[in-house]
């Protein structure tokens, strides 16, 4: 298995399934009051250029729950904001901590840090990928549906980092995926082409939400303007009209479909309050599962040794 977690496409189905299986064990043991100390004496650095609530707290809670320690650094607190070469940051931090968890803008940032780091680098979000989040989403689907391969999954909204990681997940696990994105807001073309060549089930992109959601077992939505796109918010609200997940649109999915949203949600924009709070919504289970997936990821990468 790879020494770093940069994108889902870098791993086999067996690898990704092992993270989910271990997260489910850790979740069950936590609910039973079992305390873990396997990462006692180890430290991670959370290097975040983008702010976060759930990602930061879930990684910190996961690490503390395994007996380890956390150092948090925002862009203004690190040399990244002052122009230090990434290769220098990677080689220095590698001598201080046992893993580096990065939340940033460009995918090239995590790739260069991984190239020079001698400890695992974990992608906690870039503009191109959000692998840890989608692993927690897949865990939630398994809990609710009992299978990944047989579920019909739909994505409604922007072809953003979440959409890209869902595309990669579909290609690795082989489940059918339909996406509905407005023209000009489709997922990354190279990621889509590679996933289609690898996957065993169709990955289809529409510009009509009704086509994408028809009969779906899992329905995903996300904000229309991601972090760093705030200046586009007003224009995107116009473009994405008709892509809101409301009760009428959800009714076209399977009757027992579940609704996912990685949060934070803009209620009344990409999703209505009625759907987010409705019986088919599992968004808060999904949010909890971030912590358990992060624990499984940290445990694996920090106990399998340093990269070469």
Buried (B, 14 or more C-beta within 10 A) or exposed (E): BBBBBBBBBBBEBEBBBBBBEBBBBBBEEBEEEEEBEEBEEBBBBBBBBBEBEBBBEBBBBBBEBBBBBBEBBBBEEBBBEEEEEBEEBBBBBBEEBBBBBBBBBEBEBBBBBBEBBEBBBBBBBBBBBBBBBBBBBBBBBBBBBEEBEEBBBBBBBBBBBBBBBBBBBBBBBBBBBBBBBBEEBBBBEEBBEBBBEBBEBEBBBBBEBEEBBBEBBBBBBBBBBBBEBEEEEEEBBEBBEEBBBEEEBBEBBBEEBBBBBBBEBBBEBBBBEEBBEEEBBBBEBBBBBBBBBBBBBBBBBBEEEBBE
